Amino acid sequence: MAFLRAFGHYVPERVVANEELATRFGCAPEWILDMTGIEQRRYAAPDESVVSLGVSAAQACLERASMTARDVGLLIVSCGSAARRVPGPAALIARELGLRETPAFDVPVASAGSLQALVMADQLCQRFGHVLVVATEKISAILDASEHPAGTGVLFGDGAGACLVSPDAGFMRILSSVLHTDGTFAEDLRLELSGPIVMSGRTVIMQAVRKLPSVIVEALDACKRTVPEVAVFLLHQANLNLIARTAKSLDVAPARFFTNIGRYGNTSSASLLIAASEWSQTSAPAPGALSCFAVFGAGFHWGALVAEGG
């Protein structure tokens, strides 16, 4: 048994509105909003990196947990936009947090990596104690380095989120989780060592609208719960229309899906934890209330996790 003890997040100061990107990509601001549900996103400053973003989110999470980095027994970092092959950001975030011998490893998975890291933390906290999960992305640097079509270039923003998973106590208890991967569609959403993000939007949406509702039901079945029992759904903030279609497929009112994509855009693996952090600041779950976290992303990787307040 493991618990979600606290969330934290950090987003850069620079706000990039649709009007700015409409000029850059030769499209209308209204088209961006209609296609994605995004009104603005955040871009990191030149001197900000996935490491500095991740450190800020980690510190915010630890502060909310009333703990320090010395209490962390393991650090897991998800990032799909690291600036170099090795070492990954995990070692550098650990260094900046003052961790000298605490184990740390990377999960280089876009979009779905934060939930994969949470599932690993659930399993590993009994051995290592408090596990700090960080998801951090600076996708604006990738957009600046290569030409992108409007349908891809307007989607993304920068930011980082964090979650402390503990073996003994927290405001939510993890009940179940499910992870899946299907490499059949690996070429339909990819980022090479150089060049632009390549995305077949039709394939991604088609697969996501099938797999997200299915894995949510699968994770609920695993803990013998049902969709109507879930108080809030927290999804990877990829596209507002995708979230709405997932809600419709599950026959759930859209209001039960927390969304902040309108303000931050798609921050890849960081989006789930940024959303969870904002949600937990204003809407802490009541004892016994269910929350369902779900992701879908490049790979394709997808999964869901169910937690209970209390």
ABEGO torsion letter per residue (X at the ends): XBBBABBBBBBBABBBBAAAAAAAAGBBAAAAAAAAGBABBBBBBAABBAAAAAAAAAAAAAAAAGBBAAABABBBBBBAABABAOBBAAAAAAAAAGBAABBBBBBBBBGAAAAAAAAAAAAAAAAAEBBBBBBBBBAAAAAAABBBBAAAAAABBBEBBBBBBBAABEABBBABBBBBBBAAAAAABBBBABEBBBBBAAAAAAAAAAAAAAAAAAAAAAAGBBAAABABBBBBBABAAAAAAAAAAAGBBAAABBBAAAAAEBAEAAAAAAAAAAAAAABBBBBGBBBBBBBBBBOBBBBBBBBBBX
